[in-house]
Amino acid sequence: MVAWVSIEKRNAEPVAEAEEQPGDDVGQREDQEHHPPADLHQSGEYVEQDTKNLHLGCRLRATIEWTDDDLYWDPSVYPYNEVILPVSKVWTPDIFVTNGISASTQNSFRDLIVFSNGTLRHRVVMAAEVNCEFNLFNYPFAEDECPVAIETWSTQGCGTTMDIGNVEVFDGSHGDWETVGAYLHSESEEQYYISVVLKIRQQNPFITLMLPSILLILADMVSFALPLGCGERNSFKVTLVLSFTMFLLILNDHLPGDSECGPVIKNHFCVCLVMLVVSMLVSMVLTRVAKDGGLIFCCSARGAKPASKQRRADEEVKVDVSVIQLGNSEENEMHRKLADFLDAIKTKEAECDRNEALADRIDKTFFWFYFILGTLYFCAMITVMVLYECKVNHLDFW
């Protein structure tokens, strides 16, 4: 950012003479006389956006120009148009970042230039970290502004005033964030702030956050093609749930922090996890339905015999079949028992076929419900992320 600022120092009427402290430099003291107007040319650059902690890092480079009548001389008497003086020997205006969490100012050079008309030119570098209540509701499609409030010291008529001119942006692309522009605003004659408009680059967050969740849900939908009778489907769905859980644990330290407009993508991940778990549970229940024909786990399904009784009946039939019968009546009895055994097998196979058909119908119905609901949900979520606007008060520090 590049800004033109004018600064004017103001002093209140003195109520008592200022006592000179030992060791004070003459150029460092603020005398009680009116100090003439000053101009300041300020530049800055955007450094980085801390999405997790909602902090904006800035590096401000300022070229300060102001006029001091005490340093004016006549070039016809002293044939020099400009001289170089140490910074520590003259008064320099101070610039502050009002909403800065931490800030440090350093002189770019140990000297400054003084012109014959009393104009001084000096360069400083400010590194500031600004607390920014950024709107992350639409993350990773977020775009919002962050104010950087700049002011000088002033109270009850004492101090300096500031007037900022044009603002330009340079070096505004760092990491996933891009500086769209910087615009100057003024709340009053003494309150100025530069609104830095930031926009996240959507490609990287979309690939690392949205795309994995979409692919996992898609893989879960395709897993309905696996048969219910085998355990591969349930094992695959359990693997998907565990994979998504590990995915969330890994991204926990990288997702944006909570704020007034927190990211809706966190709710999106919760919904995806619920969908995967529900799909896994339905698949397990349908496996039970395909085997026993019922949904009750604590007791046997209706019409189904206990496994122990069924095994004893089969063993009795096998024993009877293996015995060599003599006589027509006994032979007829053996044929009757053999026919009953074969009928029981056919009845059991028919019952299994009915159970599998019932489970297959429920499975297909749930699949289409799951597919339509998942598709509508992803379309609605992406629409909300792109179009919905959440309002944030960025100037609550004043």
Backbone torsions as a table, in degrees:
resi	resn	phi	psi	omega
1	MET	NA	142.8	176.6
2	VAL	-126.8	129.7	-177.4
3	ALA	-137.7	143.9	173.4
4	TRP	-102.9	126.5	-175.7
5	VAL	-129.9	139.7	170.3
6	SER	-113.5	138.4	-177.2
7	ILE	-124.7	135.8	176.2
8	GLU	-127.2	129.6	-179.4
9	LYS	-88.7	135.5	179.9
10	ARG	-125.4	140.9	177.2
11	ASN	-124.3	139.2	176.0
12	ALA	-78.5	166.5	178.7
13	GLU	-65.9	132.2	-176.5
14	PRO	-71.9	141.2	175.7
15	VAL	-104.0	-15.8	177.0
16	ALA	-160.4	155.3	180.0
17	GLU	-70.1	141.0	178.1
18	ALA	-77.6	133.8	179.0
19	GLU	-83.0	134.6	179.9
20	GLU	-79.5	124.0	179.7
21	GLN	-87.4	141.9	178.0
22	PRO	-61.4	136.1	177.1
23	GLY	88.6	-7.0	178.6
24	ASP	-70.8	139.5	176.5
25	ASP	-83.9	143.4	-178.2
26	VAL	-62.3	-40.2	-179.9
27	GLY	-71.0	-21.7	-178.0
28	GLN	-84.4	-22.6	-175.8
29	ARG	-73.5	145.5	174.4
30	GLU	-98.4	105.2	179.8
31	ASP	-76.0	168.7	-174.7
32	GLN	-84.2	-2.4	179.2
33	GLU	-79.7	157.3	178.4
34	HIS	-66.8	128.9	178.7
35	HIS	-92.1	137.1	-175.3
36	PRO	-68.2	166.4	-177.9
37	PRO	-61.9	159.6	179.2
38	ALA	-139.5	151.2	176.3
39	ASP	-113.6	150.5	-178.9
40	LEU	-140.5	129.7	176.3
41	HIS	-108.7	112.0	-173.8
42	GLN	-114.5	139.2	175.1
43	SER	-131.9	156.8	179.9
44	GLY	-158.4	166.7	178.3
45	GLU	-139.2	146.8	177.4
46	TYR	-79.4	134.3	-176.7
47	VAL	-103.6	-66.7	-177.0
48	GLU	-158.0	159.1	177.0
49	GLN	-116.0	119.5	177.3
50	ASP	-87.8	97.0	-175.2
51	THR	-68.9	-33.3	-177.3
52	LYS	-67.1	-46.0	-176.8
53	ASN	-101.0	1.4	178.8
54	LEU	59.0	51.5	177.8
55	HIS	-122.0	144.0	176.2
56	LEU	-114.2	124.3	177.5
57	GLY	-97.1	129.2	-178.3
58	CYS	-128.7	149.4	172.6
59	ARG	-124.9	108.8	-176.3
60	LEU	-99.5	126.6	175.8
61	ARG	-113.6	117.3	-172.8
62	ALA	-117.5	131.6	169.3
63	THR	-105.7	106.5	-172.5
64	ILE	-95.0	132.2	175.2
65	GLU	-129.6	124.8	177.5
66	TRP	-145.4	165.3	-176.7
67	THR	-113.2	131.9	178.5
68	ASP	-127.1	110.2	-177.9
69	ASP	-62.8	-23.2	180.0
70	ASP	-70.7	-18.3	-179.2
71	LEU	-105.9	20.8	177.9
72	TYR	-86.4	142.4	172.5
73	TRP	-142.5	161.8	-178.7
74	ASP	-90.1	115.5	-179.6
75	PRO	-60.4	-24.1	178.8
76	SER	-72.1	-25.8	177.8
77	VAL	-89.3	-46.2	176.4
78	TYR	-113.1	105.8	-170.9
79	PRO	-74.6	57.3	175.9
80	TYR	-137.2	130.9	178.5
81	ASN	-85.9	-24.0	179.8
82	GLU	-155.7	151.4	177.3
83	VAL	-137.0	164.1	179.6
84	ILE	-113.7	127.4	-180.0
85	LEU	-124.4	152.8	173.9
86	PRO	-65.0	144.4	-179.4
87	VAL	-62.5	-33.8	-176.0
88	SER	-71.1	-8.6	-176.2
89	LYS	-97.3	-6.6	-176.6
90	VAL	-131.0	162.9	176.3
91	TRP	-79.2	136.2	177.8
92	THR	-127.4	139.1	178.4
93	PRO	-70.2	147.8	178.4
94	ASP	-102.0	141.0	178.0
95	ILE	-121.1	135.0	-177.5
96	PHE	-123.6	152.3	171.5
97	VAL	-103.1	109.7	-171.4
98	THR	-62.2	-47.0	-176.8
99	ASN	-94.9	22.5	-180.0
100	GLY	-80.1	135.8	174.3
101	ILE	-76.4	-43.7	176.5
102	SER	-144.1	143.9	-179.0
103	ALA	-151.9	144.7	177.2
104	SER	-139.3	140.3	-178.7
105	THR	-121.1	132.4	178.3
106	GLN	-131.9	147.4	175.8
107	ASN	-77.6	132.4	176.3
108	SER	-67.0	-34.7	178.8
109	PHE	-135.8	157.1	177.8
110	ARG	-78.4	-15.1	-177.9
111	ASP	-118.2	164.7	174.0
112	LEU	-137.5	166.3	-176.5
113	ILE	-103.1	133.9	176.5
114	VAL	-119.1	125.5	179.6
115	PHE	-95.4	164.3	-175.0
116	SER	-65.8	-24.9	179.2
117	ASN	-83.7	6.8	178.8
118	GLY	91.2	4.4	179.0
119	THR	-82.3	135.3	177.8
120	LEU	-116.8	145.8	179.8
121	ARG	-130.2	129.4	-176.0
122	HIS	-145.7	153.4	-179.6
123	ARG	-124.5	134.0	177.0
124	VAL	-132.7	161.6	177.5
125	VAL	-126.6	126.3	179.2
126	MET	-116.1	127.9	173.4
127	ALA	-108.0	115.2	-174.3
128	ALA	-129.1	144.0	172.6
129	GLU	-115.4	120.2	-171.2
130	VAL	-107.5	135.5	174.1
131	ASN	-79.3	116.6	-173.1
132	CYS	-124.2	114.8	176.1
133	GLU	-79.4	80.6	-172.2
134	PHE	-82.3	142.9	177.6
135	ASN	-80.1	104.3	-178.6
136	LEU	-109.4	17.1	-179.2
137	PHE	-61.0	-38.7	-176.4
138	ASN	-89.0	10.0	-179.6
139	TYR	-55.6	130.8	10.6
140	PRO	-94.3	24.0	175.9
141	PHE	-108.7	33.4	-173.2
142	ALA	-79.1	143.3	173.1
143	GLU	-152.1	123.9	-177.3
144	ASP	-157.4	178.5	180.0
145	GLU	-115.3	154.2	178.6
146	CYS	-132.5	120.1	-178.3
147	PRO	-81.2	139.5	172.1
148	VAL	-117.7	99.9	-174.5
149	ALA	-82.9	126.5	-178.7
150	ILE	-118.9	132.0	178.7
151	GLU	-152.1	167.5	174.1
152	THR	-118.6	165.0	-176.3
153	TRP	-71.2	130.4	179.0
154	SER	-160.4	132.1	177.8
155	THR	-157.8	127.4	175.6
156	GLN	52.5	46.5	177.1
157	GLY	84.6	-11.1	176.8
158	CYS	-96.8	152.7	175.4
159	GLY	112.5	-145.6	-175.0
160	THR	-132.3	155.8	172.5
161	THR	-114.2	159.1	-173.3
162	MET	-137.8	141.4	177.3
163	ASP	-136.6	116.3	-176.3
164	ILE	-99.8	138.2	179.2
165	GLY	-96.9	-125.5	-176.4
166	ASN	-73.8	151.7	178.7
167	VAL	-127.3	130.6	177.9
168	GLU	-127.3	159.6	-177.9
169	VAL	-116.7	138.2	171.5
170	PHE	-149.0	154.6	179.7
171	ASP	52.7	59.7	-174.7
172	GLY	-111.1	21.5	-178.7
173	SER	-122.1	110.6	179.4
174	HIS	-142.4	123.2	176.3
175	GLY	64.5	-137.8	-178.3
176	ASP	-82.8	-5.9	-176.3
177	TRP	-108.1	146.4	179.9
178	GLU	-130.8	133.7	177.9
179	THR	-82.9	113.2	-179.3
180	VAL	-78.0	-40.2	-179.3
181	GLY	-174.8	170.9	177.3
182	ALA	-138.1	129.5	-173.3
183	TYR	-131.3	139.6	-176.9
184	LEU	-88.8	135.1	176.5
185	HIS	-134.5	155.6	-178.8
186	SER	-136.3	124.2	174.8
187	GLU	-84.6	-30.9	177.7
188	SER	-159.6	-173.6	-179.9
189	GLU	-67.6	-18.8	-177.5
190	GLU	-116.0	1.3	-177.7
191	GLN	-122.6	106.6	177.9
192	TYR	-120.5	146.6	172.3
193	TYR	-148.1	146.5	177.8
194	ILE	-100.0	118.0	179.8
195	SER	-86.3	109.5	-179.9
196	VAL	-93.7	114.6	-179.7
197	VAL	-88.8	121.7	-177.4
198	LEU	-116.9	146.7	178.4
199	LYS	-139.2	133.8	-179.1
200	ILE	-82.7	140.8	174.7
201	ARG	-77.0	119.8	-166.5
202	GLN	-77.7	-20.5	-171.1
203	GLN	-64.1	-52.6	-176.0
204	ASN	-66.0	-49.2	177.3
205	PRO	-62.6	-35.0	179.5
206	PHE	-66.0	-40.4	-178.9
207	ILE	-70.5	-38.8	-174.9
208	THR	-87.4	-19.2	-176.0
209	LEU	-116.3	-59.0	-174.2
210	MET	-73.7	-45.9	-174.5
211	LEU	-61.2	-44.2	178.2
212	PRO	-59.9	-40.1	179.1
213	SER	-65.7	-38.4	178.4
214	ILE	-66.0	-42.6	-179.0
215	LEU	-67.4	-37.3	178.6
216	LEU	-66.4	-41.4	176.4
217	ILE	-65.0	-39.5	177.9
218	LEU	-63.6	-42.6	177.5
219	ALA	-63.8	-35.7	177.9
220	ASP	-66.5	-36.9	176.6
221	MET	-67.0	-40.6	-179.4
222	VAL	-68.1	-26.3	-178.8
223	SER	-65.5	-14.2	175.3
224	PHE	-67.3	-12.9	176.2
225	ALA	-73.5	-18.3	177.9
226	LEU	-73.9	143.9	-178.5
227	PRO	-68.6	152.6	-179.9
228	LEU	-76.8	-28.5	-174.1
229	GLY	-65.0	-31.0	179.5
230	CYS	-93.1	167.0	-177.5
231	GLY	-92.5	4.1	-177.2
232	GLU	-65.2	-36.4	-177.8
233	ARG	-66.2	-48.7	-179.5
234	ASN	-62.0	-40.4	178.4
235	SER	-63.7	-40.1	-179.7
236	PHE	-65.9	-41.4	-179.6
237	LYS	-68.0	-38.7	176.0
238	VAL	-62.4	-39.3	177.4
239	THR	-62.8	-39.1	178.6
240	LEU	-64.5	-42.3	179.5
241	VAL	-63.5	-45.1	178.8
242	LEU	-64.2	-38.9	179.6
243	SER	-64.6	-43.3	-179.7
244	PHE	-68.2	-35.8	176.6
245	THR	-62.9	-44.2	176.7
246	MET	-64.6	-34.7	177.5
247	PHE	-62.0	-42.2	178.6
248	LEU	-68.5	-37.9	179.3
249	LEU	-65.1	-38.2	179.6
250	ILE	-68.1	-38.3	-176.1
251	LEU	-85.9	-1.6	-176.5
252	ASN	-60.4	-37.4	-179.2
253	ASP	-83.8	-5.8	-177.1
254	HIS	-110.5	-13.7	179.5
255	LEU	-72.7	153.0	-180.0
256	PRO	-60.4	149.9	179.2
257	GLY	-74.7	166.4	179.6
258	ASP	-74.8	144.0	179.4
259	SER	-152.7	-171.6	178.9
260	GLU	-60.8	-36.7	174.5
261	CYS	-118.5	77.1	-177.8
262	GLY	-67.1	158.4	-177.0
263	PRO	-69.0	129.9	179.1
264	VAL	-74.2	-11.6	-179.2
265	ILE	-65.8	-24.9	175.5
266	LYS	-65.5	-42.2	175.0
267	ASN	-64.3	-34.6	177.8
268	HIS	-62.1	-43.2	178.9
269	PHE	-65.1	-37.9	177.6
270	CYS	-63.7	-42.5	178.6
271	VAL	-63.7	-41.5	178.5
272	CYS	-62.2	-41.3	178.9
273	LEU	-65.1	-40.6	177.7
274	VAL	-63.7	-41.6	178.7
275	MET	-61.7	-42.6	179.3
276	LEU	-65.5	-41.9	-179.5
277	VAL	-67.2	-43.7	178.6
278	VAL	-61.9	-42.3	177.7
279	SER	-61.7	-39.9	178.6
280	MET	-65.3	-43.8	-179.5
281	LEU	-66.2	-40.3	177.9
282	VAL	-62.7	-41.0	178.2
283	SER	-62.7	-40.2	178.2
284	MET	-66.6	-41.4	179.2
285	VAL	-64.4	-42.3	179.8
286	LEU	-66.9	-28.5	173.9
287	THR	-63.7	-40.9	176.1
288	ARG	-65.7	-41.3	179.0
289	VAL	-62.8	-41.9	-179.6
290	ALA	-64.6	-25.6	-178.3
291	LYS	-91.7	-45.3	-173.4
292	ASP	-112.3	-14.4	178.5
293	GLY	80.0	15.8	-179.7
294	GLY	-143.9	166.1	-179.5
295	LEU	-109.3	1.0	-177.0
296	ILE	-90.1	123.9	-175.9
297	PHE	-91.9	-25.9	-173.3
298	CYS	-82.0	-16.0	178.6
299	CYS	-142.1	173.2	-176.8
300	SER	-73.3	152.1	178.6
301	ALA	-69.0	157.9	-177.1
302	ARG	-65.4	130.1	177.9
303	GLY	82.9	-3.3	-179.2
304	ALA	-97.6	134.5	179.8
305	LYS	-86.7	149.6	174.0
306	PRO	-60.8	149.9	-175.6
307	ALA	-65.9	-36.6	-178.4
308	SER	-65.4	-43.9	178.6
309	LYS	-64.3	-38.2	-180.0
310	GLN	-65.8	-39.5	178.6
311	ARG	-65.6	-39.7	179.0
312	ARG	-65.2	-38.2	178.2
313	ALA	-65.6	-40.6	178.4
314	ASP	-64.8	-40.0	179.7
315	GLU	-65.1	-39.3	178.0
316	GLU	-62.4	-42.1	179.6
317	VAL	-64.7	-42.7	179.3
318	LYS	-61.8	-39.6	178.8
319	VAL	-64.6	-43.0	180.0
320	ASP	-64.7	-35.8	-179.0
321	VAL	-69.6	-35.3	-175.4
322	SER	-76.4	-16.5	-179.9
323	VAL	-79.6	134.0	178.5
324	ILE	-82.5	115.1	-177.9
325	GLN	-94.0	144.1	178.5
326	LEU	-117.6	140.1	178.5
327	GLY	98.0	153.6	-175.6
328	ASN	-69.9	-41.4	-177.8
329	SER	-65.3	-42.6	178.9
330	GLU	-68.5	-34.7	177.9
331	GLU	-66.6	-38.3	177.4
332	ASN	-65.5	-37.7	177.6
333	GLU	-64.0	-39.1	177.7
334	MET	-63.9	-42.0	179.5
335	HIS	-64.5	-35.7	179.6
336	ARG	-66.5	-43.9	179.2
337	LYS	-65.5	-37.6	177.8
338	LEU	-64.6	-40.5	178.5
339	ALA	-65.8	-40.2	177.7
340	ASP	-63.5	-37.8	179.0
341	PHE	-63.9	-44.2	179.2
342	LEU	-66.9	-37.4	177.5
343	ASP	-65.2	-37.7	178.7
344	ALA	-64.8	-39.1	177.9
345	ILE	-64.3	-43.4	179.4
346	LYS	-64.4	-39.7	178.7
347	THR	-64.1	-41.4	178.8
348	LYS	-65.3	-41.2	178.1
349	GLU	-65.2	-39.3	178.3
350	ALA	-65.8	-39.7	177.8
351	GLU	-64.3	-41.2	176.5
352	CYS	-62.4	-40.0	178.8
353	ASP	-64.3	-38.8	178.4
354	ARG	-66.5	-41.4	178.6
355	ASN	-63.0	-43.4	179.3
356	GLU	-66.5	-38.2	177.8
357	ALA	-65.1	-41.0	177.9
358	LEU	-63.6	-46.0	178.7
359	ALA	-63.4	-36.2	-180.0
360	ASP	-67.6	-39.6	178.1
361	ARG	-64.9	-44.9	178.3
362	ILE	-64.0	-38.6	-179.3
363	ASP	-64.2	-43.2	179.6
364	LYS	-67.7	-39.2	178.2
365	THR	-63.2	-45.0	179.1
366	PHE	-65.8	-35.6	179.1
367	PHE	-60.7	-48.0	-178.7
368	TRP	-67.8	-37.0	174.7
369	PHE	-62.4	-44.2	179.8
370	TYR	-64.8	-42.0	-179.0
371	PHE	-65.8	-47.1	-178.6
372	ILE	-67.1	-43.6	179.7
373	LEU	-63.9	-43.5	179.0
374	GLY	-63.5	-41.0	179.8
375	THR	-65.3	-46.6	178.8
376	LEU	-63.5	-37.7	-179.1
377	TYR	-64.7	-46.5	-178.5
378	PHE	-65.5	-39.0	177.1
379	CYS	-63.6	-43.8	180.0
380	ALA	-66.6	-40.4	-178.2
381	MET	-66.0	-44.4	178.9
382	ILE	-64.5	-38.2	177.7
383	THR	-62.9	-43.4	178.9
384	VAL	-64.5	-42.8	179.9
385	MET	-61.3	-34.6	-174.6
386	VAL	-87.1	-40.7	-168.7
387	LEU	-100.6	-29.1	-174.0
388	TYR	-72.5	141.1	179.4
389	GLU	-118.3	130.0	176.9
390	CYS	-111.5	127.0	-175.5
391	LYS	-88.1	134.6	179.7
392	VAL	-128.2	135.9	175.3
393	ASN	-85.1	104.3	-176.5
394	HIS	-83.4	-13.2	-173.8
395	LEU	-109.2	30.5	180.0
396	ASP	-76.3	-5.3	178.1
397	PHE	-79.7	-11.9	176.3
398	TRP	-97.5	NA	NA
